[in-house]
Amino acid sequence: MPFEFRKKQVLLQGVIGVEEAETLLEWLQKKPAATADLSGCEHLHPANLQVLLAANTRIDAWPTDPVLTQFLQSILVPSGA
């Protein structure tokens, strides 16, 4: 499973494909103050990126891939911002 849902945080792991976007959207709609940990994320399908953007999800941790991190940091909101 590419997601690990915690009380107020979702952990994204591995390749997050288009199939997961609806699940992520539904969970974030129920937890509007939730944050995301992308440290285990290797690929994020644009549909999931749109979900994170639409939900204004704050990011607690970035992917280990520096290219993916740089791209996502230019778009998403870090925690504490």
C-alpha positions in Angstrom: 0.0 0.0 0.0 1.5 3.3 -1.0 -0.2 5.1 1.9 0.1 4.8 5.7 -2.7 6.8 7.3 -2.0 8.1 10.7 -4.2 10.3 13.0 -3.2 13.6 11.4 -0.6 12.6 8.8 -0.4 10.5 5.6 2.9 8.8 4.8 3.4 8.3 1.0 5.7 5.5 0.1 7.1 4.2 -3.2 5.4 4.9 -6.5 2.1 6.7 -6.0 0.0 6.0 -9.1 -3.1 7.5 -10.5 -5.2 4.7 -8.9 -4.4 6.1 -5.4 -5.7 9.7 -6.0 -9.3 9.0 -5.0 -8.3 7.3 -1.8 -6.0 10.2 -0.9 -8.6 12.8 -1.7 -11.3 11.0 0.4 -8.9 10.8 3.4 -7.8 14.4 3.1 -11.4 15.6 2.9 -12.1 13.9 6.2 -8.8 15.3 7.7 -8.4 18.9 6.4 -5.7 19.7 8.9 -3.6 16.6 8.0 0.0 16.8 6.8 2.0 14.6 4.5 5.3 12.8 4.8 6.8 12.3 1.4 10.2 10.9 2.6 9.4 7.4 1.2 7.9 8.7 -2.1 9.8 7.7 -5.2 7.2 8.9 -7.8 4.1 11.0 -7.4 1.5 10.9 -10.2 0.2 14.4 -11.1 -3.3 13.4 -10.0 -2.0 13.0 -6.5 -0.1 16.2 -6.7 -3.3 17.9 -7.6 -5.0 16.4 -4.6 -2.3 17.6 -2.3 -2.6 21.1 -3.9 -6.4 21.2 -3.7 -6.3 20.2 -0.1 -3.6 22.7 0.7 -1.7 19.9 2.5 1.4 20.8 4.4 4.5 18.7 3.9 6.4 17.4 6.9 9.2 15.6 5.1 10.4 15.6 1.5 11.5 12.7 -0.8 15.1 11.5 -0.6 15.4 12.1 -4.4 16.8 15.6 -4.7 15.3 16.2 -8.2 11.8 15.2 -7.0 12.2 17.2 -3.8 13.2 20.3 -5.7 10.2 20.0 -8.0 7.8 19.4 -5.2 9.2 22.2 -3.0 8.5 24.6 -5.8 4.8 23.7 -5.7 3.8 22.4 -2.3 3.6 24.0 1.1 6.1 22.9 3.8 5.0 22.5 7.4 5.3 25.6 9.4 4.8 27.9 6.5 
